Amino acid sequence: MKTIMSSWEPGAVLAQYKIQLQRALGHPTPQARVMVLQELNKVLSDGKPVSRLNESEDLLLAVLDCVRHEDSSVYEKAKDVLVKLGATPEGLRLLYGQTLLNELISSMGQSDIVRFRVYEVITDVSVNSESGLRASHTSGLLPSLMSELDSDDILLQLNALELFSKLAVTPHGFQYFRQRGVLATLADKVLNTGESPFGSLLLPGLIKFFGNVAHSWPQEILTEFPSVVKALFEVLDSSDFVLLGTVMETLGFIGTSPQGKQALHNLGDSMSKSMKMLGNNIKTLPAEWKVRTLNTVANLIQVKKITRSWFASLATDPMELIMHVGRQPFPELKLAVLQVLNVLGEQQWGQEYIKGFAGLIEFLLDRSTEATKLCKDAKYEVLRTIVSSPTSESVFGIETILRFKNYIREGPVYVHVETEVAIEGSS
């Protein structure tokens, strides 16, 4: 079978060996099933032979059976086949036709794992297109996924939130959840987590969900759901490190885009207060959390002019705060600090901060302060970023820029060697 598959066109294999392929999908060896599923993926990638599958209901039922297989590699390949099938109008009609739909629904009763595998398939089909979303809704499977939010099982709710995140970042998925009140329901859950004995377990998943959606739709999320924004900022002062880490990553993720920065800026004092909290975290938290806080700061202060005021809000002297961490002999802290310096080096106001901090230029030009190649490379990238900026010469002056360029030309690990010449007869 493997020899035939490797030498024939995918459509020809399906036309000539449909029964054999179907039997192989029931083979006890996972590798045999995976091989056939890969072949069917090739068939669907061609785009033309979908009509042949219209006459292959038994073959498709065998693919659905692979969704239930205990080997996850078999499931993943089966999922790929079904999602590709649902990417065309003809394939959608096949996937959500009565026979296959009944089989999907029947499979969901086997276990929570299989039920969520089916949900993952229909979510990916819905992500692909608006027509896929409509078909998934009409089938009743997408509403069934939404009903998992009412489960008493926190793990099932978290699994549902992960799938929602994939769909909600698409334009049609966002509108679907918005119009059906799903976003409002989830915002209420954020507000009411304190009333549930397991609310603290659900809150990180809810915040991560809204962070993912707000990255794509910052203005809509931050203005329509103030309870979520309030919860986000309040957690920055939390002693729960798991929750704090989720919120910092979420805030940084929202702030990576210009639209996200503008939406955060529109919140007014809330953002300045949050930056002060981040600055306090840099001072007081353990090393691992200092790194994560600095990474968040680096994401937030990229490129946008409004981020100058955010950086200034970190502390009375934000550069002293950052460089105090940078002087500590821990590579992971130095890397995080150099990441912040790299972002500062992209923009004129950041370059002015670098130039104005006593000893920082010499620090950047001194390779001996870094013990690891990663840190040497990161420092090299800071100088490359500064030199490539159109404002760098006007800020630093031509003499300093020439020193930076010489450093770049020599490379991150250059070692200067003093050469002594011995003269015969000298004592």
N, C-alpha and C positions, 0 to 999 in steps of 0.2 A: 504493500500500500504506500509506504514511504517513497519508494522508487517511482511509482506512478505519479504521485503528487508533485515530486520534484521535477518531473520531465513534461507533464501535461499542463495546458492552460487550466486555471481554476474552474472556469465554466464548463470545460469539457469533462473534467473529473466528476463534477456534480451531475452532468447529463448522463454519463456512462455508468457511474458507480454509486448512485444514490442509495441503493439498498445496503451496499457494503459500508458506506459512510454511516448510515443509520445504525447498523449493527455495532460498528466500532465505537459509537457514542455510548453504548452500553457495556463496553469492555471493562473488566475489573481493574485494569491497570490505568492509573490517571494519565500516564504519558500518552497512551493511545488516544484517549479522549481529547487531550490537549492538542495533539497533532491534527485531528479532524476539525476541531474548532478553529484552529489557525487557518486551515484550508477554507473553511466557510467564511472566515474574515476576509480572505483574499477575494473570494467570490463577491462579497458585498462591496469590497473596495473598488471593484471594477465598475460598479453602478449599473451595468446592463443586465446581469443574470438574476435580479431580484424577482422578475416574473417567473423564473423557473422554480423558485421557492414557493410560489403560489400553489404549485401542484405537489408540494412536499410537506404537507401538514404533519405527517408522521415524523419527518426529519426534524422539524421545528419543535415538536413535542419532546423529542429526544434531547434537543438543546436545552429546553426548559428543565428537563430532568437533571441536567448538569448543574443547574442553579442550586439544587439541593445537595450536591455532592459534598462529602466531608472535606475533600482536598480543596483548599482555597484557590490553588492555581487553576483548577478545572472551572470553578465558579467565575474567576476573573475573565477567562477566555470566553465562557458562555455569555457573560455580561457584555463583552465587547461585540459579540455577534448580535445580540438582541438590540443593543443601542444603535449599532449601524443599521440594523433592519428598520428601526424606528426613525431613521433620519430621512426617509423618503415617504411621500404620501401613500404609495403602494405598500411599502413596508409597514407603515402605521396601521393600515387597514388589516394587514395580516396579524400584527402583534396584538391588536385589540379586537380582533374578530372573536366570536363567541367561544370557539374551541380553545384557543390559546389563553384567552382571558380567564376562562373557567379554570384552566390548569394553573395559571398564576395565582388565582385566589385560593385554590385548593392547596397549593404549595405553602402558602402563608400560614396555614394551620399547623405545619409540622413543628416549628420552633420559632423562638424570637429571632434567632440568627438567620434562618431562611426568610422570615417575614421582612427583615430589614435588608436582606439581599434583594428581594423583589422591589422594595422601596427605592433602593439605590439604582436599580435598573430604570424604574419609571422616572426617577429624578433626573438621571442623565439624559433620558429621552426628552424630558421637559426642558432641560437646559439647552438642548440643540436647536429648538425652534419654538415659535409661538404655537404652531399647529400641533407640535408634539405635546406642549403643555395642555392645550385644549383637549386633545385626545386622552391624556392621562387623567385630566379632571373628569371628563365624561365617563371614563371607565369606572370611576369611583375609587381608584387606587390612591390618587393624590389626596382627596378628602380623608381617606383612611389614614394616610400618613399624618395629616394635620390633627387627627383625633388622638394621636399618640401623646400630644401635649397634655391631655387630661389624665394620662396614666399616673398611677401612684408610684411607679418605678422610675426613680430619678435617672438611672442609666439609660432607659428607653427614651426619656425626654431629651437627654443630652445627645443621643444618637440621632434623634429627629432634628435637633437644632443644627447638627453638622450637615445634614442633607439640605435643610432649609437654606443654609449659608451658600451652598453651591448655586441654588436656584435664584435666591434673592438678589444676587449681584448682577443678574441679567436684566435688561430693561423690561422684558415681558414678565419675568418672574417677580420683579419688584412691584410692578403694578398689580399683579395677581394677589400677592400677599397684602398689599396696601388696601385694595378694594374689598377684600374679604375680612378685613379687620385682624389679620394674623399679627401684624406688627404691633397694633394697639394691645392685643392680648398679651404678647410677649413683654411689652413695656410695663403692663400691669403686674406681670410676674416679677419683674425687677423690683418694683415698688413694694411688693408683698412678700419678698423672700424671708423677711424677718419673722413673719407669722407662721412659717412652715418649719417643722423640726429639721427638714433636710434642705431648707432654702439656701444655706451657705454652700452646699454642694452644687446646686444648680446655678448660682449666681455667676461663677466664672464662665460657664458655657453661654449664658445669656449675654454677658458683656462682650465675649468674643464674637458672638453672632452679630450684635449691633455694631461692633467695630468693623467687621468685614463688610457689612452693608453700608455703613457710614463712609468707608473708604471709597465706595462707588457713588454714593448718594449723600454726601456730607451735609449739604444745606437742608435737605428734606428731613433727615434723621435728627440733626441737632436742633432744628426749630420745632418739629412736630412732636418730639418726645422729650420734653425737659426733664421728666423723672429719670430717664436713662442718663442724661448728661449729669444731673445732680449726683446720682449714684456713682458715676464714673469718677468725678472729682473727689467725692467723699472718701473713696477707697484709697486715694493716694496717701492718706494719713493712717492707713490700716496697719495693724501688727500681723495680719494674716499674709505671710509672704507669697503663698500661692495666688491669692486674690490680687495682691499688689502687683505681682509679676504680670498677670493677665491684663490688668488695667494699664500698666505702663506700656506694654507692647501694643495694646489697643490704641492708646492715645498717640503713640508714635506712628502707628500704621495709618490712622486717620490723617495725621499731619504730613504724610509723605507727598501728597498731591497739593498743587497750588489751591485747588478748590477746597480741599480739606483745611488748609491753613487759614483761608479766608473765613470759612464757617466757624472755626475755632476762635479766630480774632473777633468775629461778630458777637461772641459771648461776653466780651468786655472784661470786667475785673476777674471773672472766674478763671480765665487763662493765666493772668498774672499771678493770682494766688496759687494756681497749680504749679507754675514754674518755681515759686518759692518753696513749695512742698518738695519738688524734685531736687532743688538745691539742698534742702535739709537732708533728704535721703542720701545724697552724695556724701554729706559729712558724716552721717551717723550709721548707715547700714553696713553689714558685713561686705567683704570684697566682692563676692558674686553679685550682690544686689547693687553695689556701686557700678559695676560693669553694665548691668541691665539698664540702670538709670541713665548712665552716660550714653548708651545706645539710643535710648528714647530721645534724649536731648539732641543728639546728632540728627535724628530723623526730623525733629521739629524745626531746627534752625536752618534747614537747607534752603538756599536761594531766595526766598520771599523776603521783601524788605521789612514787613511787619514783624518778622521773627527777631529783629534786633532788640525790640522792646521785651520780647520773651526771654532772650538770653540775659538781658540786663536784670530781669526779675529773679534770676536764679539765686543771687546773693548780692550783698553790698558791693563786693568785688568778685564778679563771676570768674575772671581769669585766674585770680589767686585760688579760688575754690577748685577749679579744674586742674591747675598745675600742682596744687598740693597733693592731689591724688597721683598725678603724673610722676612725682618725685619718689613715690613708694616703689620698692624693688620687686614688684610683682608684674610679670609680663602681661597677664590678662588685663590688669588695670591700665598699664601703659598703652596697650593696644586700643582700649576704649577711649582714652584721652587723645591719642593720635587720630582716632576717627573723628572726634569732635574738632580737633585742629584742622583736619582735612576739609571738613565742611566749612569752617570759618574761612579757610583759605580760598574758597570759591567766590566769595563776595567782598566788596570793598570794605564794608563796615567790619567784617570779621578780620580782614587783613590789618585794619587799623588797631584792632584789639591785640593782634599778634605782635605788631611792631611796637606798640606802646607798653608791652609787658617786659620789664627789665630782665635781660638775660635769655629771653626766649629764642631770639635769632641764633645766639651762640649754641643754645641747647639743640636746635634743629640741625645745626651744622656739625655737631659733635657725634660721630658714630660710636664712640667708646661708651656712651651712656646706655647703649642697648646691648643686652646680652644674648638676645635671640634673633634669628634671621627674620622671623615674622615682624618683630618690632623695627628692625633695620629697614625692612621693605616698607612698612607703614610710614616711617619717617620720610623715606625717599618719596613716597606718594604724596605726602603733604607738600614737599617742595615742588614736585611736578605740578600739583594743582595750583599752587601760588604762581609759578612761572607762566603757566598757560592762561592765567587770567588777564584780561585786557587792562585791568586797573592796577596791576601789581607794580609796574615801574613808577607810576605816580605816587603810590603809597610808600614803597620801600626805598626808592631811589635806584639809579642804574648800578651803582657800585655793589649794593647788597644783592641785587638780582643777578649780577655777574657771578658773585660767590655761589648763589643758589644753582646757577647753570653749571658751574664748574663741578659742584657736588653731584649733580645729576649725570654729567658726562662721565665722572669717575665710577658711578654706580653705588648701590647701597652698602656694599661690603668692602669697599676700597680700604686698603691699609697703607698709610704713608710710611715709607722706609727711608731712614737717613743713611746715606752712602758715605763711608769714610775711605779716603784714598791714602794708602801707606806710601811714604816717600823713602827710598833707599838711603840709608845712612843717617836718617833722622833718629833722635833719641827721645 
